[in-house]
Amino acid sequence: MVRDTAGTRLTLGALLVGAFALAFLDSHAGPDSSPLHPVRSAAATVLSPLQSGFATGTDPFVRLAGALGGVAGDRQRVDELAAQNVALQAQLRDALALGSDVYSVDAINAAAAATGTRLTAGHVIAMNADDGYSWTIAVDRGRADGVAVDSAVLDEMGLVGRVIEVTEHSATVLLIADPISTVGVRMADSQEIGTLDGTGSDLLRLTLFNPHARMTPGQRLVTFGSPGSSPYPAGIAIGEVVSVTNPSGGRAPVATVRPYARLSALDVVGIVLAPAG
């Protein structure tokens, strides 16, 4: 412990006077001409590694904080892009569906024009299995669109069936696969005629009137045509023979026919209204 004596007080006073004098000279001199310049240089030499090490040690934490802020921003951007992607996918689906409809309607119109008929296009809105019918569909066209009972119905591939019931804005269609459906047909190559019956499955049964007529797989069938083109105008494609059975006893051969129309996956259909012209 330092004793409070006259000598001690004198020494302390001298140190204070010297300190004030150095501070005055340092503040009024240039950085290099200051009497404290050697002291500051020495201190900088000693403390510089410590300062550098501190900065190096804290820099990862600074970068981490910045990165965390960037991650939050990136995540928000990813969420925005994901939402945009979902919207674009929905637009693409709508565009593809519209394009599919346009293609189907154009193809159906071409098929109708080839048989001299005109039609109204509609969508299948239900698959029915009631009122004693096992293969029926409902479409979104009715009397208001010119649809009547016994109007033929087709898609871009071929015959689908005929209208059996109609309301103001919808209609029920009996498909050619229904067991009670019978269509008069003609072989496209031999011109032989016969009947095509539904079997309740996706294959139909063909019987020709001529028991000696020759049938082979790959032969094509079209509608024979009904009086007044109702229900079936002549010349609408139906399907092709896939197999032939020759029964004994001189009876006419029976063929299995695969329809061109995908009866279990119908979407856009055309309902024949009346012969053109």
C-alpha positions in Angstrom: 0.0 0.0 0.0 1.4 3.4 -1.0 1.8 5.8 2.0 0.3 9.3 1.6 3.4 11.5 2.0 4.5 14.9 0.6 6.9 13.1 -1.7 4.2 10.8 -3.1 1.9 13.7 -3.8 4.7 15.6 -5.5 5.4 12.5 -7.8 1.8 12.0 -8.6 1.4 15.7 -9.6 4.4 15.5 -11.8 3.0 12.4 -13.6 -0.3 14.1 -14.2 1.4 17.2 -15.6 3.4 15.1 -17.9 0.4 13.1 -19.1 -1.5 16.3 -19.9 1.5 17.6 -21.8 1.9 14.5 -23.9 -1.8 14.5 -24.7 -1.6 18.2 -25.8 1.4 17.5 -28.0 -0.1 14.4 -29.5 -3.4 16.2 -30.4 -1.5 19.1 -32.1 1.2 17.0 -33.9 0.9 14.8 -37.1 0.4 11.0 -36.8 4.1 10.3 -37.5 5.7 13.3 -35.6 3.8 12.7 -32.4 5.9 11.7 -29.4 3.5 8.8 -28.8 3.9 7.4 -32.4 6.6 4.8 -31.3 4.4 3.7 -28.4 1.3 3.3 -30.7 3.4 1.4 -33.3 4.6 -1.0 -30.7 1.1 -1.5 -29.3 -0.3 -2.1 -32.8 2.5 -4.7 -33.4 1.5 -6.6 -30.3 -2.3 -6.3 -30.6 -2.7 -6.7 -34.4 -2.6 -10.6 -34.3 -5.1 -10.6 -31.5 -7.5 -8.3 -33.5 -7.0 -10.4 -36.7 -7.8 -13.6 -34.8 -10.9 -12.1 -33.2 -12.1 -11.0 -36.6 -11.4 -14.4 -38.2 -13.1 -16.1 -35.3 -16.3 -14.0 -35.5 -16.5 -13.9 -39.3 -18.2 -17.3 -39.7 -20.9 -16.2 -37.3 -21.4 -13.0 -39.3 -21.6 -15.1 -42.5 -24.0 -17.6 -40.9 -26.3 -14.8 -39.8 -26.4 -13.5 -43.4 -26.9 -17.0 -44.8 -29.8 -17.6 -42.5 -31.4 -14.4 -43.7 -30.7 -15.6 -47.3 -32.2 -19.0 -46.7 -35.5 -17.4 -45.5 -35.6 -15.4 -48.6 -34.8 -18.4 -50.8 -37.5 -20.4 -49.1 -40.1 -17.7 -49.8 -39.0 -17.7 -53.4 -39.2 -21.5 -53.7 -42.8 -21.3 -52.3 -43.7 -18.7 -54.8 -42.3 -20.7 -57.7 -44.1 -23.8 -56.5 -47.4 -22.0 -56.4 -46.7 -20.7 -60.0 -45.9 -24.2 -61.1 -49.2 -25.5 -59.8 -51.1 -22.8 -61.6 -49.2 -23.5 -64.8 -49.9 -27.2 -64.6 -53.6 -26.4 -64.2 -53.5 -24.1 -67.2 -51.7 -26.9 -69.2 -54.3 -29.4 -68.3 -57.1 -27.1 -69.4 -55.3 -26.3 -72.6 -54.8 -30.0 -73.4 -58.4 -30.8 -72.6 -59.5 -28.0 -74.9 -57.2 -29.2 -77.6 -58.5 -32.8 -77.2 -62.1 -31.6 -77.5 -61.3 -29.6 -80.6 -59.6 -32.6 -82.2 -62.4 -34.9 -81.3 -65.1 -32.6 -82.6 -63.2 -32.0 -85.9 -62.8 -35.8 -86.3 -66.4 -36.4 -85.6 -67.5 -33.7 -88.0 -65.3 -35.3 -90.7 -66.8 -38.7 -90.1 -70.3 -37.3 -90.3 -69.6 -35.4 -93.5 -68.3 -38.6 -95.1 -71.8 -40.1 -94.5 -73.8 -37.0 -95.5 -75.0 -36.2 -92.0 -74.8 -33.3 -89.6 -74.5 -33.5 -85.9 -74.2 -31.7 -82.6 -71.3 -32.4 -80.4 -71.7 -33.1 -76.7 -69.9 -34.5 -73.6 -70.7 -37.8 -71.8 -71.8 -36.8 -68.3 -72.7 -40.2 -66.8 -72.4 -43.9 -67.4 -75.8 -45.5 -66.6 -76.8 -49.1 -65.8 -80.5 -48.9 -65.0 -83.9 -49.2 -66.5 -83.0 -52.7 -67.8 -80.1 -51.5 -69.8 -76.5 -52.5 -68.9 -74.7 -50.3 -71.4 -76.0 -46.7 -71.5 -74.5 -43.2 -71.2 -76.0 -39.7 -70.6 -74.9 -36.8 -72.7 -75.3 -33.0 -72.2 -77.4 -32.4 -75.3 -81.2 -32.7 -75.6 -84.3 -31.4 -77.4 -83.0 -27.8 -77.2 -80.1 -28.9 -79.4 -82.2 -30.7 -81.9 -81.6 -34.2 -80.4 -84.5 -36.7 -80.8 -85.1 -40.3 -79.9 -83.4 -42.7 -82.4 -80.7 -40.3 -83.2 -77.4 -42.1 -84.0 -74.4 -41.3 -81.8 -70.7 -41.7 -82.8 -67.3 -40.6 -81.7 -64.2 -39.9 -83.8 -63.6 -43.6 -84.3 -67.0 -45.0 -85.1 -70.6 -45.8 -84.1 -71.4 -45.6 -80.4 -75.1 -46.2 -80.2 -78.5 -44.5 -80.5 -80.6 -42.1 -78.4 -83.4 -43.9 -76.5 -84.6 -41.1 -74.2 -84.3 -37.3 -74.4 -85.0 -34.3 -72.1 -84.7 -30.6 -72.8 -80.9 -30.6 -72.1 -79.8 -34.2 -71.9 -80.2 -37.6 -73.6 -79.7 -41.2 -72.8 -77.8 -43.3 -75.3 -78.0 -47.1 -75.7 -74.5 -48.3 -76.6 -74.1 -51.0 -79.3 -72.5 -53.2 -76.6 -75.8 -53.6 -74.7 -77.3 -57.1 -75.1 -80.6 -55.7 -76.5 -78.8 -53.6 -79.2 -78.9 -54.8 -82.8 -77.5 -52.9 -85.7 -77.8 -53.7 -89.4 -74.3 -53.9 -90.9 -72.5 -54.4 -94.2 -69.0 -55.8 -94.8 -67.0 -53.0 -96.3 -65.2 -55.3 -98.8 -67.7 -58.1 -99.8 -70.8 -55.9 -99.3 -72.4 -58.9 -97.4 -75.0 -57.7 -94.9 -76.0 -59.0 -91.5 -76.7 -58.1 -87.9 -74.4 -57.0 -85.2 -75.6 -57.8 -81.7 -74.3 -56.5 -78.3 -73.1 -59.1 -75.8 -72.8 -57.0 -72.7 -69.0 -56.8 -73.2 -66.5 -54.8 -75.3 -66.8 -57.4 -78.1 -69.8 -57.7 -80.4 -71.4 -60.7 -82.3 -71.8 -60.6 -86.1 -74.1 -62.9 -88.1 -74.4 -62.6 -91.9 -77.5 -63.4 -93.8 -75.7 -65.5 -96.3 -74.6 -68.8 -94.7 -71.9 -69.3 -97.3 -70.4 -65.8 -97.0 -66.7 -65.9 -96.1 -65.5 -63.9 -93.1 -61.9 -63.4 -92.0 -60.2 -61.4 -89.2 -59.5 -57.8 -90.1 -62.6 -57.3 -92.3 -64.3 -53.9 -91.6 -67.9 -53.2 -90.9 -70.1 -50.2 -91.5 -73.8 -49.4 -90.8 -76.2 -50.8 -93.5 -78.5 -47.9 -93.0 -82.0 -47.6 -91.7 -85.1 -46.2 -93.5 -85.0 -42.5 -93.4 -81.5 -42.8 -91.8 -83.1 -43.3 -88.4 -81.6 -44.6 -86.2 -78.6 -45.3 -88.3 -77.4 -43.6 -91.5 -75.5 -45.8 -93.9 -71.8 -45.9 -94.0 -70.8 -45.2 -90.4 -67.7 -47.2 -89.4 -68.3 -49.7 -86.6 -65.4 -52.1 -86.1 -63.5 -55.1 -87.5 -63.7 -58.8 -87.3 -61.3 -60.4 -84.8 -62.3 -64.1 -84.9 -64.7 -66.3 -86.8 -66.6 -69.4 -85.7 -68.1 -71.8 -88.3 -71.0 -73.7 -86.6 -72.1 -77.2 -87.9 -75.3 -77.9 -89.7 -74.9 -75.5 -92.5 -75.6 -72.5 -90.3 -74.1 -69.1 -91.1 -70.7 -68.4 -89.5 -70.5 -66.1 -86.5 -67.8 -63.6 -86.0 -66.6 -61.6 -83.0 -66.2 -57.9 -83.7 -64.2 -55.3 -81.9 -65.8 -51.8 -82.2 -63.6 -48.9 -83.1 -65.2 -46.7 -80.5 -63.8 -47.1 -76.9 -67.3 -47.7 -75.4 -66.0 -47.7 -71.8 -64.0 -44.5 -72.1 -66.2 -42.1 -74.1 -65.9 -38.4 -73.7 -66.8 -36.2 -76.7 -69.6 -37.7 -78.9 -71.6 -36.5 -81.9 -75.3 -36.9 -82.1 -76.6 -37.1 -85.7 -79.4 -34.7 -86.4 -80.5 -35.1 -90.0 -79.0 -35.7 -93.4 -77.1 -32.7 -94.8 -78.8 -30.6 -97.4 
